[in-house]
């Protein structure tokens, strides 16, 4: 989140006006940062006991309150560790971006870095993708590779991947803001 907001503030990403940072956790560090450093409204919507559309319906209502539309809006997930319901995806088709710490379609879901090390891959990385109704299965916008070292722990690999995430996510948002992303089936074509 901070990397995207910094890229907007610096002018790297143009024609984007962030309107809301929403979290289901009251202790999310990004809330204070978003408000104090970037002046963006924040909301907390606890999710305890609510699953699927029961929770997502409230999120969609909040997004609409802040005028995040399906025609112009973009929702960027960062540290949002919930599976988005099919109904939410239908409300914002190809308007929800996510970042995942693996080169999808390999190692979807939780603990992707641990999965990569255990599987013995030589290269891992991160993927920015549109959210669809599957788990980390939406059309891929951008990916960045990171070499997996023989000595890597999950923590070490995660740290190197995170540095790449901070580069690639703002780039994907910039491409979206500049209307340089075209989706044909599962393929995302980038106009350079």
C-alpha positions in Angstrom: 0.0 0.0 0.0 2.7 2.4 1.0 4.6 1.8 -2.3 1.5 2.5 -4.3 0.6 5.7 -2.4 4.2 6.9 -2.6 4.2 6.3 -6.4 1.1 8.4 -6.7 2.4 11.2 -4.5 5.7 11.3 -6.5 3.9 11.5 -9.8 5.0 8.1 -11.1 1.4 7.1 -11.1 -0.8 9.8 -12.6 -4.6 10.3 -12.9 -5.3 8.3 -9.7 -7.0 9.7 -6.6 -6.9 7.3 -3.7 -10.1 7.7 -1.7 -10.0 5.0 0.9 -7.8 2.5 2.8 -9.9 -0.2 4.3 -8.8 -2.8 6.8 -10.5 -5.6 8.7 -7.9 -5.2 11.5 -7.8 -2.3 13.9 -4.0 -2.7 14.3 -3.1 -2.5 10.6 -0.1 -0.2 10.4 -1.2 1.0 7.0 -4.2 2.8 8.5 -2.1 5.4 10.3 0.3 5.7 7.4 -2.4 6.3 4.9 -4.1 9.0 6.9 -1.1 10.8 8.5 1.4 10.6 5.6 -1.0 10.7 2.6 -4.2 12.2 3.9 -6.4 9.4 2.7 -9.6 8.4 4.5 -9.4 5.1 6.4 -12.1 2.8 7.6 -12.0 -0.3 9.8 -14.5 -3.1 9.1 -14.0 -6.0 11.5 -14.6 -9.4 9.9 -15.0 -11.6 13.0 -17.8 -14.1 12.5 -18.5 -12.9 8.9 -17.6 -15.0 5.9 -17.9 -14.6 2.1 -20.6 -12.3 0.8 -21.9 -11.6 4.4 -18.7 -9.6 4.9 -18.0 -8.6 1.3 -21.5 -7.0 1.0 -20.4 -4.5 3.7 -17.1 -3.9 1.9 -18.9 -3.2 -1.3 -21.3 -0.8 0.5 -18.3 1.1 1.9 -16.6 1.3 -1.5 -19.8 2.7 -3.0 -20.1 5.2 -0.2 -16.6 6.4 -1.3 -17.8 6.4 -4.9 -15.5 3.6 -6.1 -17.3 2.7 -9.3 -17.0 -0.3 -11.6 -16.4 2.1 -14.6 -13.4 4.0 -13.2 -12.5 2.5 -9.8 -9.6 0.2 -9.0 -9.4 -1.8 -5.8 -5.8 -2.8 -4.8 -5.5 -5.6 -2.2 -2.4 -5.4 0.0 -2.2 -7.7 3.0 -5.9 -8.6 2.6 -5.8 -12.2 3.7 -9.3 -13.1 2.8 -10.8 -15.0 -0.1 -13.0 -12.6 -2.1 -16.5 -13.8 -2.7 -17.9 -14.4 -6.2 -20.5 -11.7 -5.6 -17.7 -9.1 -4.8 -15.8 -10.1 -7.9 -19.0 -9.7 -10.0 -19.5 -6.2 -8.5 -16.0 -5.1 -9.7 -15.0 -7.4 -12.6 -11.4 -6.9 -13.6 -11.2 -3.9 -11.2 -9.6 -5.7 -8.3 -5.8 -6.2 -8.3 -3.9 -8.4 -5.9 -0.2 -9.2 -5.4 1.0 -12.7 -4.6 4.5 -13.7 -3.4 5.0 -16.4 -6.0 5.1 -16.8 -9.8 1.6 -17.8 -10.3 0.1 -20.3 -11.2 2.7 -21.9 -8.9 2.1 -21.9 -5.2 -1.2 -20.1 -4.7 -2.6 -19.5 -1.3 -0.8 -19.1 2.0 2.9 -19.6 2.7 3.9 -19.4 -1.0 7.6 -18.8 -0.1 7.7 -21.8 2.1 6.0 -23.9 -0.6 8.7 -22.7 -3.1 11.6 -23.7 -0.9 10.1 -27.1 0.0 9.4 -27.8 -3.7 13.0 -27.0 -4.5 12.4 -24.4 -7.2 15.4 -22.3 -8.3 13.3 -19.2 -9.1 10.3 -17.7 -7.4 9.0 -14.1 -7.3 5.8 -12.2 -7.2 2.7 -11.7 -9.4 0.3 -8.9 -9.8 -3.0 -10.3 -11.0 -6.7 -9.5 -11.4 -8.9 -11.2 -8.9 -11.4 -13.7 -10.3 -13.5 -16.2 -8.6 -10.7 -18.7 -7.9 -7.8 -18.6 -5.5 -4.9 -16.5 -7.0 -6.1 -17.6 -10.4 -7.0 -14.4 -12.2 -5.3 -13.0 -15.3 -1.7 -12.1 -14.7 -0.6 -8.4 -15.2 3.0 -8.5 -14.2 5.6 -10.8 -12.6 9.1 -10.4 -11.2 11.5 -13.2 -10.7 13.7 -13.7 -7.6 16.4 -16.4 -7.5 15.9 -19.0 -4.7 19.3 -19.6 -3.0 20.2 -23.0 -1.6 20.7 -21.4 1.8 17.3 -19.5 1.8 15.0 -19.6 4.7 11.4 -18.6 4.3 12.1 -15.3 5.9 15.1 -14.5 3.7 13.2 -15.4 0.5 10.2 -13.5 1.6 12.2 -10.3 2.2 13.7 -10.4 -1.3 10.4 -11.1 -2.9 8.8 -8.2 -0.9 11.3 -5.7 -2.4 10.2 -6.8 -5.9 6.5 -6.5 -4.8 7.2 -2.9 -3.9 8.4 -2.2 -7.4 6.0 -4.2 -9.5 2.7 -3.4 -7.8 3.0 0.4 -8.4 4.0 -0.4 -12.0 0.8 -2.4 -12.5 -1.3 0.3 -11.1 0.4 2.9 -13.4 -0.3 0.7 -16.4 -4.0 0.4 -15.3 -4.3 4.2 -14.7 -2.8 4.9 -18.2 -5.3 2.5 -19.8 -2.5 0.3 -21.1 -3.9 -3.0 -20.0 -6.1 -5.0 -22.4 -7.6 -8.3 -21.3 -8.3 -11.0 -23.9 -9.6 -14.1 -22.3 -7.0 -15.0 -19.6 -4.2 -13.0 -21.4 -3.3 -9.5 -20.3 -1.7 -7.5 -23.1 0.3 -4.5 -22.1 0.6 -1.5 -24.4 4.0 -0.1 -24.0 
